[in-house]
Amino acid sequence: MPHMVNLDALIRREDFELVGQVDDSPTQIQSIRATDLALDAMVYPVLRKPDFQRETASWTPEKVAALVRSFLEGDLIPSIILWRSGLSGKVFVIDGAHRLSALAAWVQDDYGDRHVSQRFFGNVIPDEQSRAAESTRQLIQASIGSFVELSHALRSDDVVPGDKMRLARNLSIVTLPIQWVSGTADKAESSFYRINQQGTSINDTELEMIKARRKPNAVAARAFIRAGTGHKYWSSFDVSVQSDIESVANEVYELIFKPHLGPSIRSADLPAGGRGYSADGMRMVFEFVNFANGVPSEVRQDESEVGRRKSQNRAVAELVDDLDGSETVKYMRTVRRAAERIAGNSPGSLGLHPAVYFYSFTGRFQPAAFLAAVEFVRELADKRKLVQFTRSRYEFEEFLVKHKYFLNQIVRRRGGWHRSVAPIHQLYKILLSGCIEGADHEGMVEKLKDARLPIEVAGPDDYEHGRDFSGRAKDAVYLSAMLRDSTRCSICRARLHPRFSTVDHEVRKQDGGDGAPENGQIAHPYCNSGYKEQQHSSN
């Protein structure tokens, strides 16, 4: 899947003004030139995206390059729709933010990785974002040329290739057409919804987050996905609250999205939450926030669940706007606790190995498996079953690894995201019960089938492959080898993720053990602290 170009920094986002009329100026510009989008131009500094505008990060490098080319060729490009605030004089982009941002990126040579973007994202630029930016730059350089190159071409027409000279001459006259929305801010916002339900429509997550943009779950999700950088949807809160939001956002980002996942799997050091910088990243985070805080979400409902939809919509509607940030911080801390149970090095962390729990046997991240594991671990903690789980963890995970394709089967047959969370969670509970009872793998498979889970034991002959290895097949080979050779926890013997581990005294300090390397062993954080201490206190 190609990485999208993140142009979100090119036009600043600002809280939309809910009062005030359009400016009464008798004349307004009817088009925008490329030069109007330079950093030192007169028009560019007053452009804003309203806070309900979706993130400008949905175009591929090819689409950005095609837009710039179409502009320079004088092709028909839909009008940019703007609204001007009579209070501040700022101009808000109601429709066409991607078009304007793509052109501004070309003018400023910033496709999500240069000066404006670096400042906007606090110098936190994911590798995927940098790769998409450089790919765009190379495409444009090869087929069009940079803005600086074309700007200088007219002065050196004897050394510039013919096609680029033609585009350079076009640059001096082509413009983007503008349409203006007149009236109040309410009218401008309703225009946005109406326009964006046509053509490339807003998906369910985007629409829900736009409508909930001042509610704690949406503010928290936007903070998490960018590690507290980018546009500050929380800028109206007190400075101390802003600091808390950004601090917790960065902590959770480090726990679930680091290291950044490359285009293929070549290391066991996988991020627990998959790719933060992806089309599904925001949805996954929003689901996680809602899930951890018990907020029903429209995104989780099946289309057939009409009765549940009505009751759940009432629950969502009861969420009120967070005026001071206190609820947002509360939501974020709840998410942090959930993340710390499964990842990281805090004493209570089980340090779940992402390759065991969150990725399919072909190396694909499964959001439903992530959410199911979060719920399973929360339930273990609430019911005081963490010790039982740790005693059975080795057999539990050996079964999961041997039957990793069960995850693919459940997601394929029940559907992705929330539809598969409950059956995966049920699988975990049945599996733990079987391990405690001492059931063998065949017995546990029968228990799962008796529960009517959509799984079937498969062998090598049940899958068809071509003569060459596909990318998925290569990932599966690497993932299998890494799981086979994984370091083991010295206490529970289950697989140990390299970043979610601690050094433990084999002979405790209380029993005379010292800090010599010979007395050290590697263990899961919870095995080292909670489980080991529980075992000693019960003896």
Summary of the structure (lengths in Angstrom):
residues: 539
radius of gyration: 26.7
end to end distance: 53.8
largest distance: 89.4
contacts: 1716
relative contact order: 0.08
helix: 52%
strand: 7%
